[in-house]
Every structure is written in structure tokens, then in C-alpha cells.
Amino acid sequence: MRLVGISGSLRAASYNSALLRAAQGMTPDGVELVEGSIRGIPLYDGDVERDQGLPEAVVALKELIADSDGLLLFTPEYNNGVPGVFKNAIDWLSRPASDIDRVFGGRPVAVLGASPGPFGTVMSQAAWLPVLRTLGTAPWFGARMMIPHAGDAFDAEGRLVDENARRRLERFIGGFAEHCRTVAR
């Protein structure tokens, strides 16, 4: 099984990118978690799409997702919502509309995240739900994975050192992989 994880942050020391890397080391046997990237995806512009087609970074990420068994969105939370750069990437990935089913339709998706604030990414995760519904995904609701006070959970090198968070992440990834096995695409 091949899963794709995307961090919704471009910051080099992103807690969500660090969470993705931690998850890569916690996959069950037979499951690979590949990192996709939103880096290089420009602001969505319908004129660019019409005149130049899809940017190379969009095409590459679309194909990575379309060839996967499931998608994990590692979302930051900015001002109690979805980060604009992450939502912008998903907007590009849904173009042209005729590709939505191939890329997202029925695809198992889970949302998780880390934040320096006290509430983890609860608002951002909730804000993703209407987007995932619109795209026709098969969201997994078996668990929630949020890391509040992320500065205490990760060390200076970006390693997840909070043992409770590590256990929860491993269960989350295992549960999502099981969800992917049960969803017929």
C-alpha cells in the first residue's frame, strides 16, 4: 500500500513537515508513506490555467496522489482555519474539474496536524471537511490526531520526542491504513 502525505507548510522547520517525517517511520508492514510537496505551486489563476495549462508542480503532485491508496493532509492552523497556501494547492489539484474524480473521488483521506497553540489544529481540521466532501473523498473519522504545544513535542532537529504523541501517531497511521484497505475505489 502506498500513501501520500502532504505538509501544508512551506516553512523549513515546519512542525507539520516534521510530523509527516515521524509518520513515515511508523507505517505498518507493507505500507509506504511518500511525501508530496506543495512547494512550487503558484497562486491559482484561471487565466494561467487557460493559457498555459497546469504548472509542472501541480501535475506531478496530482499524479502522485492519483497513484496512491490514500492521502494524509498534515495541516497547520492559521488564524483558526486552513492555511491559504495549502488550500490553494488543493484548488489547483482539482483543476480541470474533470480530473476531480481521478485524483480525489472515493480516495481515503485523513487530516492531522501540529500547532504551537493550545488547541492543536482542531479548527483547521474541521475547516477541511467541506472541501473533502466537495471533492468526493472518503474521509477517515476513526481518530483525531492533533499535537498542541508542538514546540514541546518536537526537539530542535524536528524529531517527535513526546512519547504519548508518538503512540497516538502510530495508532492513527495504522488505523488510516486499515481504512484504506476497506475502502473500495
KADA-V846267 format. One record per residue. SS is DSSP state (2 for helix, 1 for strand, 0 for the rest). Layout:
ss=SS
ss=SS
This chain:
ss=0
ss=1
ss=1
ss=1
ss=1
ss=1
ss=1
ss=0
ss=0
ss=0
ss=0
ss=0
ss=0
ss=0
ss=2
ss=2
ss=2
ss=2
ss=2
ss=2
ss=2
ss=2
ss=2
ss=2
ss=0
ss=0
ss=0
ss=0
ss=0
ss=0
ss=0
ss=1
ss=1
ss=1
ss=1
ss=1
ss=0
ss=0
ss=0
ss=0
ss=0
ss=0
ss=0
ss=0
ss=0
ss=2
ss=2
ss=2
ss=2
ss=2
ss=2
ss=2
ss=0
ss=0
ss=0
ss=2
ss=2
ss=2
ss=2
ss=2
ss=2
ss=2
ss=2
ss=2
ss=2
ss=2
ss=0
ss=0
ss=0
ss=1
ss=1
ss=1
ss=1
ss=1
ss=0
ss=0
ss=0
ss=1
ss=0
ss=0
ss=1
ss=0
ss=0
ss=2
ss=2
ss=2
ss=2
ss=2
ss=2
ss=2
ss=2
ss=2
ss=2
ss=0
ss=0
ss=0
ss=2
ss=2
ss=2
ss=2
ss=2
ss=2
ss=2
ss=0
ss=0
ss=0
ss=0
ss=1
ss=1
ss=1
ss=1
ss=1
ss=1
ss=1
ss=0
ss=0
ss=0
ss=0
ss=0
ss=0
ss=0
ss=2
ss=2
ss=2
ss=2
ss=2
ss=2
ss=2
ss=2
ss=2
ss=2
ss=2
ss=2
ss=2
ss=0
ss=0
ss=0
ss=1
ss=1
ss=0
ss=0
ss=0
ss=0
ss=0
ss=0
ss=1
ss=1
ss=0
ss=0
ss=2
ss=2
ss=2
ss=2
ss=1
ss=0
ss=0
ss=0
ss=0
ss=0
ss=1
ss=0
ss=0
ss=2
ss=2
ss=2
ss=2
ss=2
ss=2
ss=2
ss=2
ss=2
ss=2
ss=2
ss=2
ss=2
ss=2
ss=2
ss=2
ss=2
ss=2
ss=2
ss=2
ss=0
ss=0
ss=0
